[in-house]
């Protein structure tokens, strides 16, 4: 095979033939940058007159193991929520579920509220809400609110 190279078009000028010149702006760019930076002001908000109060006792605190800045919250689950299984019962064997979650799943029918399921299953509402929250997070259960 012969080696072919692109030939320049006749109207193209080689870099040696044509010199490009750069025209300096009518101002000093470095001085302009310094002046612009000096005009930027970051105004700090005035210090608060009141110090931040600690949270009242009894509220949920930050739980180790959660992502930074998140609080453990079960606010998405209420006793009026209606849980429904999001997968086949045969697939549940793959999950290592706590005892409360397994007991809760036995009574989920897709029509009963979480409060009614707790009464039938004999579960404490707060434990069932926590278990339901975790089941929803894992995609095992969906909640209709």
The 8 nearest C-alpha neighbors of each residue, nearest first, counted from 0:
[[1, 2, 3, 4, 5, 6, 7, 8],
 [0, 2, 3, 4, 5, 6, 7, 8],
 [1, 3, 0, 4, 5, 6, 7, 8],
 [4, 2, 1, 5, 6, 0, 7, 8],
 [3, 5, 6, 2, 7, 1, 8, 0],
 [4, 6, 7, 3, 8, 2, 9, 11],
 [5, 7, 4, 8, 9, 3, 11, 10],
 [8, 6, 9, 11, 5, 10, 12, 13],
 [7, 9, 11, 10, 6, 12, 5, 13],
 [8, 10, 11, 7, 12, 6, 13, 5],
 [9, 11, 8, 12, 7, 13, 6, 16],
 [12, 10, 8, 9, 7, 13, 14, 17],
 [11, 13, 16, 10, 14, 17, 9, 15],
 [12, 14, 15, 16, 11, 17, 7, 18],
 [15, 13, 16, 17, 12, 18, 19, 11],
 [16, 14, 13, 17, 18, 12, 19, 11],
 [15, 17, 13, 14, 12, 18, 11, 19],
 [16, 18, 14, 15, 19, 12, 13, 20],
 [19, 17, 20, 16, 14, 15, 13, 21],
 [20, 18, 17, 21, 14, 22, 16, 15],
 [19, 21, 18, 22, 23, 17, 14, 24],
 [22, 20, 23, 19, 24, 18, 25, 17],
 [21, 23, 24, 20, 25, 19, 26, 27],
 [22, 24, 21, 25, 26, 27, 28, 20],
 [23, 25, 26, 22, 27, 28, 21, 31],
 [24, 26, 23, 27, 22, 28, 31, 30],
 [27, 25, 24, 28, 31, 23, 30, 29],
 [26, 28, 30, 29, 31, 25, 24, 23],
 [29, 27, 31, 30, 26, 32, 24, 33],
 [30, 28, 32, 31, 27, 33, 34, 26],
 [29, 31, 33, 27, 32, 28, 34, 26],
 [30, 32, 28, 34, 29, 33, 35, 27],
 [33, 31, 29, 35, 30, 34, 36, 28],
 [34, 32, 30, 36, 35, 31, 37, 29],
 [33, 35, 31, 37, 32, 36, 30, 38],
 [36, 34, 32, 38, 37, 33, 31, 39],
 [37, 35, 33, 38, 34, 39, 32, 40],
 [36, 38, 34, 35, 39, 33, 40, 32],
 [39, 37, 35, 36, 40, 34, 33, 41],
 [40, 38, 36, 37, 41, 35, 34, 42],
 [41, 39, 42, 38, 37, 36, 43, 35],
 [42, 40, 43, 39, 44, 38, 37, 36],
 [41, 43, 40, 44, 45, 39, 46, 38],
 [44, 42, 45, 41, 46, 40, 47, 39],
 [43, 45, 46, 42, 47, 41, 48, 40],
 [46, 44, 43, 47, 48, 42, 49, 41],
 [47, 45, 44, 48, 43, 49, 50, 51],
 [46, 48, 49, 45, 50, 44, 51, 43],
 [47, 49, 46, 50, 45, 51, 44, 52],
 [50, 48, 47, 51, 52, 46, 45, 53],
 [49, 51, 52, 48, 47, 46, 53, 54],
 [52, 50, 49, 53, 47, 54, 48, 46],
 [51, 53, 50, 54, 49, 55, 56, 47],
 [52, 54, 55, 51, 56, 50, 58, 60],
 [55, 53, 56, 52, 58, 57, 60, 51],
 [56, 54, 58, 53, 57, 52, 59, 60],
 [57, 55, 58, 54, 59, 53, 60, 52],
 [56, 58, 55, 59, 60, 54, 53, 61],
 [59, 57, 56, 60, 55, 54, 61, 72],
 [60, 58, 57, 61, 71, 70, 72, 62],
 [61, 59, 62, 58, 70, 71, 57, 54],
 [62, 60, 70, 63, 71, 59, 69, 65],
 [61, 63, 65, 60, 64, 71, 70, 69],
 [64, 62, 65, 61, 66, 67, 60, 70],
 [63, 65, 62, 66, 67, 61, 69, 71],
 [66, 64, 63, 62, 67, 69, 70, 71],
 [67, 65, 69, 68, 64, 63, 70, 62],
 [66, 68, 69, 65, 64, 70, 61, 63],
 [67, 69, 66, 70, 61, 65, 62, 71],
 [70, 68, 67, 66, 65, 71, 61, 62],
 [69, 71, 61, 72, 62, 68, 60, 59],
 [70, 72, 62, 61, 69, 73, 59, 60],
 [73, 71, 74, 70, 75, 59, 69, 129],
 [72, 74, 75, 76, 132, 129, 71, 128],
 [73, 75, 76, 72, 77, 132, 71, 128],
 [74, 76, 73, 77, 132, 72, 144, 80],
 [77, 75, 74, 73, 128, 132, 80, 78],
 [78, 76, 79, 80, 75, 74, 128, 113],
 [77, 79, 114, 113, 80, 112, 76, 124],
 [80, 78, 112, 77, 113, 114, 81, 144],
 [81, 79, 144, 77, 112, 78, 143, 113],
 [82, 80, 112, 143, 142, 111, 113, 110],
 [83, 81, 142, 109, 141, 140, 80, 143],
 [84, 82, 109, 141, 140, 107, 85, 108],
 [83, 85, 140, 86, 139, 141, 82, 107],
 [84, 86, 140, 139, 141, 83, 138, 87],
 [87, 85, 84, 139, 88, 90, 91, 140],
 [86, 88, 89, 90, 91, 85, 84, 139],
 [87, 89, 91, 90, 86, 92, 84, 104],
 [90, 88, 87, 91, 92, 86, 93, 94],
 [91, 89, 88, 92, 87, 93, 86, 94],
 [90, 92, 93, 88, 89, 94, 87, 86],
 [91, 93, 90, 94, 89, 95, 88, 96],
 [94, 92, 91, 90, 95, 89, 96, 88],
 [95, 93, 92, 91, 96, 90, 139, 97],
 [94, 96, 93, 97, 92, 91, 101, 98],
 [95, 97, 94, 100, 101, 98, 99, 91],
 [96, 98, 100, 99, 101, 95, 130, 102],
 [97, 99, 101, 100, 102, 96, 103, 130],
 [100, 98, 102, 101, 97, 103, 130, 127],
 [101, 99, 103, 130, 97, 102, 98, 96],
 [100, 102, 98, 104, 103, 99, 96, 97],
 [103, 101, 99, 105, 100, 104, 98, 120],
 [102, 104, 100, 101, 105, 106, 99, 107],
 [103, 105, 101, 107, 106, 102, 100, 84],
 [104, 106, 102, 103, 107, 101, 120, 108],
 [105, 107, 104, 103, 116, 108, 120, 102],
 [108, 106, 104, 105, 109, 83, 82, 103],
 [107, 109, 110, 106, 83, 111, 82, 84],
 [108, 110, 83, 82, 107, 111, 81, 84],
 [111, 109, 108, 81, 112, 82, 83, 107],
 [112, 110, 81, 115, 109, 108, 116, 113],
 [113, 111, 81, 79, 115, 114, 80, 116],
 [112, 114, 78, 116, 115, 80, 81, 79],
 [115, 113, 78, 117, 112, 116, 79, 118],
 [116, 114, 118, 112, 117, 113, 111, 119],
 [115, 117, 113, 119, 118, 114, 120, 106],
 [118, 116, 122, 120, 114, 115, 119, 121],
 [117, 119, 115, 121, 116, 120, 114, 122],
 [120, 118, 116, 117, 121, 115, 106, 122],
 [121, 119, 117, 122, 118, 116, 106, 103],
 [120, 122, 118, 117, 119, 123, 116, 124],
 [123, 121, 117, 120, 124, 127, 118, 126],
 [122, 124, 126, 125, 127, 117, 121, 118],
 [125, 123, 127, 126, 128, 117, 122, 114],
 [124, 126, 128, 127, 123, 129, 122, 130],
 [127, 125, 129, 123, 128, 124, 130, 122],
 [128, 126, 130, 124, 129, 125, 131, 123],
 [127, 129, 131, 125, 130, 126, 124, 132],
 [130, 128, 132, 126, 127, 131, 125, 133],
 [129, 131, 127, 133, 100, 132, 128, 134],
 [132, 130, 134, 128, 133, 129, 127, 135],
 [133, 131, 129, 135, 130, 134, 128, 136],
 [132, 134, 136, 130, 135, 131, 137, 129],
 [135, 133, 131, 137, 139, 136, 140, 132],
 [136, 134, 140, 138, 132, 133, 137, 141],
 [135, 137, 133, 134, 138, 132, 139, 140],
 [138, 136, 134, 135, 139, 133, 140, 132],
 [139, 137, 135, 136, 140, 134, 85, 141],
 [138, 140, 134, 85, 137, 135, 84, 86],
 [141, 139, 84, 135, 85, 134, 83, 138],
 [140, 142, 83, 135, 82, 85, 84, 143],
 [143, 141, 82, 81, 80, 144, 83, 140],
 [144, 142, 81, 80, 82, 141, 83, 109],
 [143, 80, 142, 81, 79, 77, 76, 82]]
